[in-house]
């Protein structure tokens, strides 16, 4: 593969050189490309013939030159080898190769939190609380975290031999499972937070996302929705077309969502094709610093057209679009080919010093407003209408969050007290038991530990529900306790006021 890539580069360099002899009108840009490729050819020859120790020059050029060129451009342009390109295509289709399970992976322990219905783990009867002791002969208890991650990744490439202990049992059971393509839903959390208030968390923006969101709205059609929380926190983006279609579920037909500008990409405005399926539901969108790219397109469009009230933190600030360019032999180049402007003409791209995007914003500052005059941030991400912080954790609480303390305590609590019921709530006695557990584990308890009681109770209850009822119920516990979600819940009235101010129409005013 690398020989093919390099041969193409060298042949192209020779081709440019020959063409130059026949064309007196070669542009300065063409001459620059020719000179650069001739340098690469000379370096390749010198590495192959004169380096002190023999090496594979293809590898040196591939790992150095190609990756170096892309790294100098921006963080988003990358080369995909055959395996990476295949995984990328699966992600775009909303599927992944695997066994259909959500696992808790800790040093020396792998536990099932959820098995996707119809997937290999579910067909084998595996469920929450089941522990995996061996994977293809590798003893889990003797591996560190990195080794376990590598073994789990390798297991997805073919038939896997697992030794498991089911929840409540002590005798291991041997299983052989074949991986398959498992649907990977981008709407990974959905439930009613309160009567008539729906909550959706969208983890990515892929081809299936608009249909997934629409399916949930149809599922809730009989619940008389009085408000909807669309959680885009942690969403890295994905498909531009899917972002336009997802925003279009809440906007009238013909509304401008975003426009693209680029040298190799014709300037184009993307509009809603079908029109809103939920025109009367007050909408609150939740953002954080990891909301990026296509997810920012959705948030910006809904904000600029006064269709949603935004709560949380300023988003990541990625205002460029990548094209996937196949190179042959299963490889591809992901290259930044355009930048996008929101419907109001904003670029949300934050400057990236030392890259080709260092000065992408430039120019004089401009004042932007929504259709009804709400002030909008000029650049550097999408600013929420209402700021709201997540849990405020000091170093001690952050240490607990990043450790295995909560899940280890949940396991011990269940071993000592038995399973919990659906109505279980963490009270003072359980918190005191957790405090003693930390002390027995050698964790120093600061004098200020009680300031974190709401966080501690939420995390303990989340892990208990994960182990007893599955990760879906655990997610619901965690979401309901989340401070940003609570703020969004209170903001439904603001979203209702936006709707009552008038009907959103296509287009947007620029001011």
Secondary structure by P-SEA (a helix, b strand, c coil): caaaaaaaaaaaaaaaaaaaaacccccaaaaaaaaaaaaaaaaaaaaacccccccaaaaaaaacaaaaaaaaccccbbbbcaaaaaaaaaaaacccccccccccccccbbbbccccccccccccccccccccccccccccccccaaaaaaaaaaaaccbbbbbbbcccccbbbbbbbbbcbbbbbcccccccccccbbbbbbcccccaaaaaaaaaaaaaccccccbbbbbccccccccaaaaaaaaaccccccccccccccccccccccccccccccccbbbbbbbcccccaaaaaaaaaaaaaccbbbbccccccccbbbbbbbccccbbbbccccccccccccccccccccccccccccccbbbbbccccccccccccccccbbbbcccccaaaaaaaacaaaaaaaaaaaaacccccccccccaaaaaaaaaaaaaaccccccccccaaaaaaaaaaaaaaaacccaaaaaaaaaaacaaaaaaaaaaaaaaaaaaccccccccccc
